[in-house]
Amino acid sequence: MATTNAIFRAVKIINSDAKFSISGNDLDSITWEDGASAISKSDIEAKLTQAQNELDAEAQAKIDNKTSAQNKLKALGLTDAEI
């Protein structure tokens, strides 16, 4: 089952201006707000893999950036304890 973050991302991939709320990670609980056009459950499901891949890539980029920064500080002579 998809995470709430993946569902939010999938909806935003389809319509970046969509206003909605969701209860848990249940696609059937989406409430469209402020006159937003409803997006079908099947359309959202079709974008879930892409959405999760984007979230995973962002998480990995944070890890990579932290590792890169730590390696640069070590190259300047700082110890692990100082970092």
Secondary structure as UniProt FT lines:
FT   HELIX           4..14
FT   TURN            16..17
FT   STRAND          20..21
FT   TURN            24..25
FT   HELIX           27..29
FT   STRAND          31..32
FT   TURN            34..35
FT   HELIX           41..75
FT   TURN            76..77
FT   TURN            80..82
//
